[in-house]
Amino acid sequence: MNTTTKSSPVISAKRVTGTPVYNISGDRLGEIDDLMIEKRSGEVVYAIMSFGGFLGIGEKYHPLPWQVLQYDTASNGYVVQLDKESLKKAPYFSRDEISDSDLAWRERVFGYYSTPPYWT
């Protein structure tokens, strides 16, 4: 029997949800709440990170372009090049706003992170 494990290049969205997000200093910023997938290409375009709150009350939701997240095997989580102050200034939304079908806020989010928008 082969006891070596091989890392798969794919992962279930269920396994990504709940994964912690850290900044480059190792501070835990939040966790992945959901993934948004472009219907036609099948590409993950952004993750929604939940931040703060208690039992869902007062929680903020930060859409993070998928390109700004790097998986770190040592911390078993995603790392983003943000400090806590930058995160406080980043666009965030309530649960209702983030699930709204009006996606006008996308430009603010992708602009804040200086990331090319996926819709062009």
PyMOL commands that set and color helices and strands:
alter all, ss='L'
color gray80, all
select helices_A, chain A and resi 13-16+66-68+84-89+95-99+106-112
alter helices_A, ss='H'
color red, helices_A
select strands_A, chain A and resi 20-23+28-37+44-51+60-65+70-72+77-80
alter strands_A, ss='S'
color yellow, strands_A
deselect
rebuild
show_as cartoon
